[in-house]
Amino acid sequence: SDKLHKDNANKWIENALNSKEVKFIPFNQLINSKNLTTGGFGSIMKATWITTGTCIVYKRLTNTQSIKGSILDAFIHELKIHLHFDFCDRIVRCFGISK
């Protein structure tokens, strides 16, 4: 069941990248990373995105092999919410995902 969740999550991410709904940001374009805090999925990090010179905040997933299906679903759900409300000034914008 957890494998099915991971497969479905990976397929959703692949489809989102292919449809340009989500942009892929190469991790090597993020410099000066600093840990801000630790959350349910891993660490909340601050960095500079080289391409734009923009200060960004990203979630760094840790111990992904042990993520259960429900947690992965929650992460995908949060990502979908960020993408859905991308136009709203009160919601943190999602620029993309990295690996």
Biopython code that builds the backbone (N, CA, C, O; Angstrom):
import numpy as np
from Bio.PDB.StructureBuilder import StructureBuilder

atoms = [
    (1, "SER", "N", (0.828, -1.202, 0.000)),
    (1, "SER", "CA", (0.000, 0.000, 0.000)),
    (1, "SER", "C", (0.869, 1.262, 0.000)),
    (1, "SER", "O", (0.582, 2.214, -0.725)),
    (2, "ASP", "N", (1.956, 1.268, 0.832)),
    (2, "ASP", "CA", (2.847, 2.429, 0.831)),
    (2, "ASP", "C", (3.548, 2.572, -0.514)),
    (2, "ASP", "O", (3.776, 3.686, -0.986)),
    (3, "LYS", "N", (3.893, 1.427, -1.137)),
    (3, "LYS", "CA", (4.523, 1.474, -2.458)),
    (3, "LYS", "C", (3.562, 2.074, -3.471)),
    (3, "LYS", "O", (3.979, 2.847, -4.334)),
    (4, "LEU", "N", (2.282, 1.731, -3.380)),
    (4, "LEU", "CA", (1.270, 2.286, -4.276)),
    (4, "LEU", "C", (1.159, 3.794, -4.088)),
    (4, "LEU", "O", (1.071, 4.539, -5.064)),
    (5, "HIS", "N", (1.164, 4.251, -2.820)),
    (5, "HIS", "CA", (1.119, 5.686, -2.549)),
    (5, "HIS", "C", (2.327, 6.389, -3.168)),
    (5, "HIS", "O", (2.188, 7.433, -3.805)),
    (6, "LYS", "N", (3.514, 5.807, -2.974)),
    (6, "LYS", "CA", (4.735, 6.415, -3.520)),
    (6, "LYS", "C", (4.695, 6.439, -5.043)),
    (6, "LYS", "O", (5.082, 7.429, -5.663)),
    (7, "ASP", "N", (4.226, 5.345, -5.645)),
    (7, "ASP", "CA", (4.115, 5.298, -7.107)),
    (7, "ASP", "C", (3.145, 6.359, -7.609)),
    (7, "ASP", "O", (3.435, 7.054, -8.584)),
    (8, "ASN", "N", (1.993, 6.490, -6.950)),
    (8, "ASN", "CA", (1.002, 7.497, -7.344)),
    (8, "ASN", "C", (1.550, 8.906, -7.167)),
    (8, "ASN", "O", (1.337, 9.769, -8.019)),
    (9, "ALA", "N", (2.255, 9.143, -6.062)),
    (9, "ALA", "CA", (2.841, 10.461, -5.818)),
    (9, "ALA", "C", (3.895, 10.772, -6.870)),
    (9, "ALA", "O", (3.939, 11.883, -7.400)),
    (10, "ASN", "N", (4.745, 9.796, -7.175)),
    (10, "ASN", "CA", (5.768, 10.002, -8.205)),
    (10, "ASN", "C", (5.139, 10.280, -9.560)),
    (10, "ASN", "O", (5.625, 11.132, -10.304)),
    (11, "LYS", "N", (4.058, 9.570, -9.892)),
    (11, "LYS", "CA", (3.362, 9.804, -11.163)),
    (11, "LYS", "C", (2.765, 11.203, -11.199)),
    (11, "LYS", "O", (2.836, 11.883, -12.223)),
    (12, "TRP", "N", (2.168, 11.642, -10.072)),
    (12, "TRP", "CA", (1.582, 12.986, -10.034)),
    (12, "TRP", "C", (2.669, 14.031, -10.255)),
    (12, "TRP", "O", (2.481, 14.968, -11.031)),
    (13, "ILE", "N", (3.802, 13.875, -9.580)),
    (13, "ILE", "CA", (4.910, 14.828, -9.731)),
    (13, "ILE", "C", (5.423, 14.816, -11.162)),
    (13, "ILE", "O", (5.654, 15.877, -11.743)),
    (14, "GLU", "N", (5.605, 13.632, -11.740)),
    (14, "GLU", "CA", (6.049, 13.518, -13.137)),
    (14, "GLU", "C", (5.088, 14.228, -14.081)),
    (14, "GLU", "O", (5.515, 14.987, -14.951)),
    (15, "ASN", "N", (3.791, 13.983, -13.911)),
    (15, "ASN", "CA", (2.776, 14.626, -14.756)),
    (15, "ASN", "C", (2.777, 16.136, -14.572)),
    (15, "ASN", "O", (2.645, 16.879, -15.543)),
    (16, "ALA", "N", (2.925, 16.595, -13.329)),
    (16, "ALA", "CA", (2.945, 18.034, -13.062)),
    (16, "ALA", "C", (4.154, 18.689, -13.725)),
    (16, "ALA", "O", (4.049, 19.797, -14.250)),
    (17, "LEU", "N", (5.297, 18.009, -13.703)),
    (17, "LEU", "CA", (6.496, 18.539, -14.365)),
    (17, "LEU", "C", (6.325, 18.534, -15.881)),
    (17, "LEU", "O", (6.659, 19.516, -16.544)),
    (18, "ASN", "N", (5.810, 17.442, -16.434)),
    (18, "ASN", "CA", (5.623, 17.337, -17.887)),
    (18, "ASN", "C", (4.625, 18.352, -18.417)),
    (18, "ASN", "O", (4.788, 18.862, -19.525)),
    (19, "SER", "N", (3.594, 18.650, -17.637)),
    (19, "SER", "CA", (2.566, 19.601, -18.081)),
    (19, "SER", "C", (2.954, 21.041, -17.762)),
    (19, "SER", "O", (2.196, 21.967, -18.052)),
    (20, "LYS", "N", (4.122, 21.233, -17.172)),
    (20, "LYS", "CA", (4.640, 22.557, -16.799)),
    (20, "LYS", "C", (3.831, 23.197, -15.677)),
    (20, "LYS", "O", (3.952, 24.397, -15.427)),
    (21, "GLU", "N", (2.997, 22.389, -14.994)),
    (21, "GLU", "CA", (2.257, 22.890, -13.830)),
    (21, "GLU", "C", (3.237, 23.221, -12.707)),
    (21, "GLU", "O", (3.019, 24.134, -11.911)),
    (22, "VAL", "N", (4.324, 22.449, -12.671)),
    (22, "VAL", "CA", (5.390, 22.644, -11.692)),
    (22, "VAL", "C", (6.701, 22.736, -12.454)),
    (22, "VAL", "O", (6.947, 21.965, -13.382)),
    (23, "LYS", "N", (7.535, 23.678, -12.059)),
    (23, "LYS", "CA", (8.844, 23.841, -12.691)),
    (23, "LYS", "C", (9.870, 23.022, -11.912)),
    (23, "LYS", "O", (9.824, 22.954, -10.684)),
    (24, "PHE", "N", (10.799, 22.401, -12.644)),
    (24, "PHE", "CA", (11.902, 21.700, -12.003)),
    (24, "PHE", "C", (13.040, 22.680, -11.809)),
    (24, "PHE", "O", (13.471, 23.333, -12.760)),
    (25, "ILE", "N", (13.529, 22.787, -10.589)),
    (25, "ILE", "CA", (14.651, 23.664, -10.262)),
    (25, "ILE", "C", (15.821, 22.773, -9.848)),
    (25, "ILE", "O", (15.759, 22.121, -8.806)),
    (26, "PRO", "N", (16.886, 22.737, -10.652)),
    (26, "PRO", "CA", (18.039, 21.915, -10.265)),
    (26, "PRO", "C", (18.572, 22.350, -8.896)),
    (26, "PRO", "O", (18.775, 23.538, -8.647)),
    (27, "PHE", "N", (18.793, 21.385, -8.029)),
    (27, "PHE", "CA", (19.216, 21.690, -6.663)),
    (27, "PHE", "C", (20.521, 22.472, -6.630)),
    (27, "PHE", "O", (20.753, 23.253, -5.707)),
    (28, "ASN", "N", (21.378, 22.269, -7.632)),
    (28, "ASN", "CA", (22.657, 22.992, -7.640)),
    (28, "ASN", "C", (22.484, 24.476, -7.954)),
    (28, "ASN", "O", (23.456, 25.230, -7.916)),
    (29, "GLN", "N", (21.251, 24.907, -8.266)),
    (29, "GLN", "CA", (20.975, 26.333, -8.462)),
    (29, "GLN", "C", (20.592, 27.025, -7.154)),
    (29, "GLN", "O", (20.344, 28.231, -7.137)),
    (30, "LEU", "N", (20.544, 26.267, -6.065)),
    (30, "LEU", "CA", (20.233, 26.835, -4.751)),
    (30, "LEU", "C", (21.522, 26.906, -3.947)),
    (30, "LEU", "O", (22.169, 25.889, -3.695)),
    (31, "ILE", "N", (21.890, 28.134, -3.542)),
    (31, "ILE", "CA", (23.145, 28.320, -2.810)),
    (31, "ILE", "C", (22.873, 28.978, -1.460)),
    (31, "ILE", "O", (21.785, 29.498, -1.213)),
    (32, "ASN", "N", (23.873, 28.945, -0.604)),
    (32, "ASN", "CA", (23.809, 29.565, 0.723)),
    (32, "ASN", "C", (22.628, 29.055, 1.546)),
    (32, "ASN", "O", (21.944, 29.838, 2.206)),
    (33, "SER", "N", (22.389, 27.754, 1.508)),
    (33, "SER", "CA", (21.277, 27.166, 2.262)),
    (33, "SER", "C", (21.512, 27.270, 3.762)),
    (33, "SER", "O", (22.607, 27.017, 4.264)),
    (34, "LYS", "N", (20.445, 27.650, 4.460)),
    (34, "LYS", "CA", (20.485, 27.723, 5.918)),
    (34, "LYS", "C", (19.220, 27.075, 6.464)),
    (34, "LYS", "O", (18.125, 27.306, 5.950)),
    (35, "ASN", "N", (19.372, 26.269, 7.500)),
    (35, "ASN", "CA", (18.237, 25.613, 8.134)),
    (35, "ASN", "C", (17.473, 26.628, 8.981)),
    (35, "ASN", "O", (18.055, 27.274, 9.853)),
    (36, "LEU", "N", (16.165, 26.772, 8.728)),
    (36, "LEU", "CA", (15.333, 27.666, 9.522)),
    (36, "LEU", "C", (14.657, 26.914, 10.665)),
    (36, "LEU", "O", (14.626, 27.391, 11.800)),
    (37, "THR", "N", (14.120, 25.745, 10.359)),
    (37, "THR", "CA", (13.445, 24.925, 11.367)),
    (37, "THR", "C", (13.221, 23.528, 10.799)),
    (37, "THR", "O", (13.496, 23.269, 9.628)),
    (38, "THR", "N", (12.730, 22.653, 11.627)),
    (38, "THR", "CA", (12.414, 21.302, 11.183)),
    (38, "THR", "C", (10.910, 21.114, 11.249)),
    (38, "THR", "O", (10.273, 21.468, 12.241)),
    (39, "GLY", "N", (10.343, 20.549, 10.180)),
    (39, "GLY", "CA", (8.904, 20.323, 10.118)),
    (39, "GLY", "C", (8.596, 18.848, 9.973)),
    (39, "GLY", "O", (9.477, 18.000, 10.118)),
    (40, "GLY", "N", (7.347, 18.551, 9.685)),
    (40, "GLY", "CA", (6.887, 17.176, 9.594)),
    (40, "GLY", "C", (7.503, 16.384, 8.457)),
    (40, "GLY", "O", (7.611, 15.162, 8.549)),
    (41, "PHE", "N", (7.911, 17.056, 7.382)),
    (41, "PHE", "CA", (8.467, 16.364, 6.226)),
    (41, "PHE", "C", (9.981, 16.426, 6.191)),
    (41, "PHE", "O", (10.611, 15.733, 5.393)),
    (42, "GLY", "N", (10.570, 17.242, 7.041)),
    (42, "GLY", "CA", (12.008, 17.430, 7.007)),
    (42, "GLY", "C", (12.355, 18.820, 7.494)),
    (42, "GLY", "O", (11.766, 19.312, 8.457)),
    (43, "SER", "N", (13.301, 19.449, 6.838)),
    (43, "SER", "CA", (13.773, 20.768, 7.249)),
    (43, "SER", "C", (13.202, 21.865, 6.365)),
    (43, "SER", "O", (12.992, 21.676, 5.167)),
    (44, "ILE", "N", (12.957, 23.015, 6.980)),
    (44, "ILE", "CA", (12.564, 24.212, 6.248)),
    (44, "ILE", "C", (13.849, 25.013, 6.073)),
    (44, "ILE", "O", (14.484, 25.403, 7.054)),
    (45, "MET", "N", (14.227, 25.254, 4.826)),
    (45, "MET", "CA", (15.515, 25.857, 4.506)),
    (45, "MET", "C", (15.331, 27.193, 3.788)),
    (45, "MET", "O", (14.316, 27.428, 3.134)),
    (46, "LYS", "N", (16.319, 28.050, 3.922)),
    (46, "LYS", "CA", (16.365, 29.325, 3.206)),
    (46, "LYS", "C", (17.593, 29.263, 2.307)),
    (46, "LYS", "O", (18.645, 28.776, 2.721)),
    (47, "ALA", "N", (17.462, 29.762, 1.065)),
    (47, "ALA", "CA", (18.589, 29.737, 0.130)),
    (47, "ALA", "C", (18.425, 30.849, -0.895)),
    (47, "ALA", "O", (17.403, 31.534, -0.931)),
    (48, "THR", "N", (19.437, 31.015, -1.719)),
    (48, "THR", "CA", (19.366, 31.939, -2.849)),
    (48, "THR", "C", (19.299, 31.116, -4.121)),
    (48, "THR", "O", (20.095, 30.200, -4.327)),
    (49, "TRP", "N", (18.341, 31.452, -4.972)),
    (49, "TRP", "CA", (18.180, 30.781, -6.264)),
    (49, "TRP", "C", (19.058, 31.531, -7.251)),
    (49, "TRP", "O", (18.775, 32.683, -7.578)),
    (50, "ILE", "N", (20.118, 30.896, -7.728)),
    (50, "ILE", "CA", (21.112, 31.538, -8.590)),
    (50, "ILE", "C", (20.475, 32.173, -9.826)),
    (50, "ILE", "O", (20.816, 33.301, -10.183)),
    (51, "THR", "N", (19.563, 31.471, -10.475)),
    (51, "THR", "CA", (18.972, 31.941, -11.732)),
    (51, "THR", "C", (18.325, 33.309, -11.595)),
    (51, "THR", "O", (18.428, 34.144, -12.494)),
    (52, "THR", "N", (17.653, 33.540, -10.462)),
    (52, "THR", "CA", (16.909, 34.791, -10.290)),
    (52, "THR", "C", (17.520, 35.709, -9.241)),
    (52, "THR", "O", (17.164, 36.885, -9.162)),
    (53, "GLY", "N", (18.439, 35.180, -8.433)),
    (53, "GLY", "CA", (18.993, 35.962, -7.334)),
    (53, "GLY", "C", (17.998, 36.138, -6.195)),
    (53, "GLY", "O", (18.223, 36.931, -5.281)),
    (54, "THR", "N", (16.906, 35.401, -6.255)),
    (54, "THR", "CA", (15.825, 35.516, -5.284)),
    (54, "THR", "C", (16.117, 34.690, -4.039)),
    (54, "THR", "O", (16.620, 33.570, -4.125)),
    (55, "CYS", "N", (15.796, 35.258, -2.886)),
    (55, "CYS", "CA", (15.850, 34.505, -1.643)),
    (55, "CYS", "C", (14.585, 33.648, -1.593)),
    (55, "CYS", "O", (13.473, 34.165, -1.701)),
    (56, "ILE", "N", (14.758, 32.357, -1.433)),
    (56, "ILE", "CA", (13.613, 31.440, -1.423)),
    (56, "ILE", "C", (13.652, 30.594, -0.145)),
    (56, "ILE", "O", (14.678, 30.485, 0.526)),
    (57, "VAL", "N", (12.508, 30.009, 0.161)),
    (57, "VAL", "CA", (12.405, 29.052, 1.259)),
    (57, "VAL", "C", (11.973, 27.739, 0.632)),
    (57, "VAL", "O", (11.082, 27.714, -0.216)),
    (58, "TYR", "N", (12.605, 26.648, 1.049)),
    (58, "TYR", "CA", (12.215, 25.349, 0.499)),
    (58, "TYR", "C", (12.146, 24.310, 1.600)),
    (58, "TYR", "O", (12.751, 24.453, 2.663)),
    (59, "LYS", "N", (11.391, 23.259, 1.316)),
    (59, "LYS", "CA", (11.301, 22.128, 2.236)),
    (59, "LYS", "C", (12.250, 21.054, 1.740)),
    (59, "LYS", "O", (12.193, 20.634, 0.584)),
    (60, "ARG", "N", (13.104, 20.627, 2.616)),
    (60, "ARG", "CA", (14.039, 19.550, 2.281)),
    (60, "ARG", "C", (13.534, 18.283, 2.956)),
    (60, "ARG", "O", (13.586, 18.153, 4.179)),
    (61, "LEU", "N", (13.046, 17.354, 2.145)),
    (61, "LEU", "CA", (12.535, 16.105, 2.689)),
    (61, "LEU", "C", (13.691, 15.265, 3.200)),
    (61, "LEU", "O", (14.710, 15.119, 2.526)),
    (62, "THR", "N", (13.528, 14.722, 4.381)),
    (62, "THR", "CA", (14.564, 13.871, 4.942)),
    (62, "THR", "C", (13.995, 12.488, 5.205)),
    (62, "THR", "O", (12.799, 12.328, 5.448)),
    (63, "ASN", "N", (14.844, 11.525, 5.154)),
    (63, "ASN", "CA", (14.467, 10.143, 5.431)),
    (63, "ASN", "C", (13.259, 9.720, 4.595)),
    (63, "ASN", "O", (12.310, 9.133, 5.116)),
    (64, "THR", "N", (13.301, 10.019, 3.302)),
    (64, "THR", "CA", (12.148, 9.774, 2.431)),
    (64, "THR", "C", (11.808, 8.298, 2.289)),
    (64, "THR", "O", (10.674, 7.961, 1.947)),
    (65, "GLN", "N", (12.758, 7.417, 2.542)),
    (65, "GLN", "CA", (12.472, 5.982, 2.433)),
    (65, "GLN", "C", (11.458, 5.526, 3.474)),
    (65, "GLN", "O", (10.737, 4.551, 3.262)),
    (66, "SER", "N", (11.406, 6.237, 4.603)),
    (66, "SER", "CA", (10.493, 5.823, 5.673)),
    (66, "SER", "C", (9.176, 6.598, 5.655)),
    (66, "SER", "O", (8.331, 6.400, 6.528)),
    (67, "ILE", "N", (8.993, 7.476, 4.671)),
    (67, "ILE", "CA", (7.743, 8.235, 4.596)),
    (67, "ILE", "C", (6.612, 7.279, 4.264)),
    (67, "ILE", "O", (6.652, 6.565, 3.262)),
    (68, "LYS", "N", (5.621, 7.279, 5.107)),
    (68, "LYS", "CA", (4.443, 6.432, 4.895)),
    (68, "LYS", "C", (3.535, 7.100, 3.872)),
    (68, "LYS", "O", (3.638, 8.303, 3.631)),
    (69, "GLY", "N", (2.652, 6.320, 3.277)),
    (69, "GLY", "CA", (1.756, 6.817, 2.242)),
    (69, "GLY", "C", (0.947, 8.016, 2.660)),
    (69, "GLY", "O", (0.794, 8.951, 1.874)),
    (70, "SER", "N", (0.420, 8.026, 3.877)),
    (70, "SER", "CA", (-0.422, 9.133, 4.318)),
    (70, "SER", "C", (0.377, 10.428, 4.432)),
    (70, "SER", "O", (-0.150, 11.504, 4.149)),
    (71, "ILE", "N", (1.637, 10.336, 4.842)),
    (71, "ILE", "CA", (2.483, 11.530, 4.938)),
    (71, "ILE", "C", (2.812, 12.041, 3.540)),
    (71, "ILE", "O", (2.801, 13.247, 3.295)),
    (72, "LEU", "N", (3.103, 11.127, 2.632)),
    (72, "LEU", "CA", (3.386, 11.508, 1.250)),
    (72, "LEU", "C", (2.156, 12.158, 0.623)),
    (72, "LEU", "O", (2.270, 13.158, -0.086)),
    (73, "ASP", "N", (0.984, 11.591, 0.885)),
    (73, "ASP", "CA", (-0.266, 12.188, 0.405)),
    (73, "ASP", "C", (-0.430, 13.600, 0.950)),
    (73, "ASP", "O", (-0.855, 14.502, 0.228)),
    (74, "ALA", "N", (-0.093, 13.795, 2.229)),
    (74, "ALA", "CA", (-0.213, 15.117, 2.850)),
    (74, "ALA", "C", (0.734, 16.110, 2.184)),
    (74, "ALA", "O", (0.370, 17.265, 1.965)),
    (75, "PHE", "N", (1.948, 15.662, 1.862)),
    (75, "PHE", "CA", (2.906, 16.541, 1.188)),
    (75, "PHE", "C", (2.398, 16.938, -0.200)),
    (75, "PHE", "O", (2.442, 18.112, -0.567)),
    (76, "ILE", "N", (1.915, 15.958, -0.969)),
    (76, "ILE", "CA", (1.377, 16.235, -2.307)),
    (76, "ILE", "C", (0.174, 17.164, -2.195)),
    (76, "ILE", "O", (0.017, 18.081, -3.002)),
    (77, "HIS", "N", (-0.675, 16.930, -1.196)),
    (77, "HIS", "CA", (-1.846, 17.783, -0.980)),
    (77, "HIS", "C", (-1.413, 19.228, -0.719)),
    (77, "HIS", "O", (-1.988, 20.162, -1.277)),
    (78, "GLU", "N", (-0.403, 19.407, 0.128)),
    (78, "GLU", "CA", (0.099, 20.750, 0.417)),
    (78, "GLU", "C", (0.664, 21.402, -0.844)),
    (78, "GLU", "O", (0.427, 22.585, -1.087)),
    (79, "LEU", "N", (1.398, 20.649, -1.635)),
    (79, "LEU", "CA", (1.943, 21.171, -2.889)),
    (79, "LEU", "C", (0.820, 21.599, -3.827)),
    (79, "LEU", "O", (0.903, 22.657, -4.450)),
    (80, "LYS", "N", (-0.228, 20.786, -3.932)),
    (80, "LYS", "CA", (-1.374, 21.125, -4.787)),
    (80, "LYS", "C", (-2.047, 22.409, -4.318)),
    (80, "LYS", "O", (-2.446, 23.238, -5.137)),
    (81, "ILE", "N", (-2.174, 22.578, -3.002)),
    (81, "ILE", "CA", (-2.788, 23.802, -2.468)),
    (81, "ILE", "C", (-1.947, 25.016, -2.840)),
    (81, "ILE", "O", (-2.481, 26.036, -3.276)),
    (82, "HIS", "N", (-0.627, 24.908, -2.667)),
    (82, "HIS", "CA", (0.256, 26.024, -3.038)),
    (82, "HIS", "C", (0.099, 26.369, -4.519)),
    (82, "HIS", "O", (0.061, 27.546, -4.878)),
    (83, "LEU", "N", (0.010, 25.364, -5.369)),
    (83, "LEU", "CA", (-0.136, 25.599, -6.807)),
    (83, "LEU", "C", (-1.497, 26.191, -7.138)),
    (83, "LEU", "O", (-1.604, 27.065, -7.998)),
    (84, "HIS", "N", (-2.535, 25.720, -6.460)),
    (84, "HIS", "CA", (-3.898, 26.195, -6.720)),
    (84, "HIS", "C", (-4.061, 27.670, -6.344)),
    (84, "HIS", "O", (-4.751, 28.416, -7.040)),
    (85, "PHE", "N", (-3.429, 28.087, -5.247)),
    (85, "PHE", "CA", (-3.564, 29.464, -4.776)),
    (85, "PHE", "C", (-2.336, 30.306, -5.100)),
    (85, "PHE", "O", (-2.036, 31.268, -4.393)),
    (86, "ASP", "N", (-1.635, 29.953, -6.155)),
    (86, "ASP", "CA", (-0.399, 30.634, -6.529)),
    (86, "ASP", "C", (-0.605, 32.122, -6.804)),
    (86, "ASP", "O", (0.337, 32.908, -6.692)),
    (87, "PHE", "N", (-1.812, 32.510, -7.159)),
    (87, "PHE", "CA", (-2.118, 33.902, -7.483)),
    (87, "PHE", "C", (-2.325, 34.754, -6.232)),
    (87, "PHE", "O", (-2.311, 35.982, -6.322)),
    (88, "CYS", "N", (-2.512, 34.142, -5.086)),
    (88, "CYS", "CA", (-2.890, 34.847, -3.858)),
    (88, "CYS", "C", (-1.658, 35.362, -3.119)),
    (88, "CYS", "O", (-0.720, 34.609, -2.858)),
    (89, "ASP", "N", (-1.668, 36.656, -2.782)),
    (89, "ASP", "CA", (-0.535, 37.262, -2.077)),
    (89, "ASP", "C", (-0.361, 36.733, -0.657)),
    (89, "ASP", "O", (0.717, 36.862, -0.078)),
    (90, "ARG", "N", (-1.404, 36.142, -0.095)),
    (90, "ARG", "CA", (-1.340, 35.668, 1.292)),
    (90, "ARG", "C", (-0.843, 34.229, 1.415)),
    (90, "ARG", "O", (-0.672, 33.719, 2.522)),
    (91, "ILE", "N", (-0.618, 33.588, 0.293)),
    (91, "ILE", "CA", (-0.140, 32.209, 0.281)),
    (91, "ILE", "C", (1.292, 32.196, -0.256)),
    (91, "ILE", "O", (1.598, 32.883, -1.231)),
    (92, "VAL", "N", (2.157, 31.425, 0.372)),
    (92, "VAL", "CA", (3.542, 31.308, -0.090)),
    (92, "VAL", "C", (3.533, 30.728, -1.500)),
    (92, "VAL", "O", (2.928, 29.684, -1.743)),
    (93, "ARG", "N", (4.202, 31.405, -2.424)),
    (93, "ARG", "CA", (4.243, 30.946, -3.819)),
    (93, "ARG", "C", (5.142, 29.736, -3.965)),
    (93, "ARG", "O", (6.170, 29.613, -3.299)),
    (94, "CYS", "N", (4.734, 28.856, -4.841)),
    (94, "CYS", "CA", (5.533, 27.675, -5.158)),
    (94, "CYS", "C", (6.187, 27.910, -6.515)),
    (94, "CYS", "O", (5.501, 27.971, -7.535)),
    (95, "PHE", "N", (7.515, 28.043, -6.529)),
    (95, "PHE", "CA", (8.235, 28.257, -7.781)),
    (95, "PHE", "C", (8.503, 26.950, -8.503)),
    (95, "PHE", "O", (8.608, 26.929, -9.730)),
    (96, "GLY", "N", (8.616, 25.864, -7.761)),
    (96, "GLY", "CA", (8.889, 24.583, -8.381)),
    (96, "GLY", "C", (9.373, 23.570, -7.372)),
    (96, "GLY", "O", (9.302, 23.781, -6.161)),
    (97, "ILE", "N", (9.869, 22.461, -7.900)),
    (97, "ILE", "CA", (10.416, 21.412, -7.045)),
    (97, "ILE", "C", (11.811, 21.048, -7.534)),
    (97, "ILE", "O", (12.166, 21.291, -8.688)),
    (98, "SER", "N", (12.580, 20.470, -6.647)),
    (98, "SER", "CA", (13.953, 20.101, -6.963)),
    (98, "SER", "C", (14.196, 18.679, -6.495)),
    (98, "SER", "O", (13.373, 18.074, -5.809)),
    (99, "LYS", "N", (15.335, 18.173, -6.881)),
    (99, "LYS", "CA", (15.672, 16.809, -6.485)),
    (99, "LYS", "C", (17.133, 16.742, -6.127)),
    (99, "LYS", "O", (17.632, 15.677, -5.763)),
]
sb = StructureBuilder()
sb.init_structure("model")
sb.init_model(0)
sb.init_chain("A")
sb.init_seg("    ")
for serial, (resi, resn, name, xyz) in enumerate(atoms, 1):
    if name == "N":
        sb.init_residue(resn, " ", resi, " ")
    sb.init_atom(name, np.array(xyz, "f"), 0.0, 1.0, " ", f" {name:<3s}", serial, name[0])
structure = sb.get_structure()
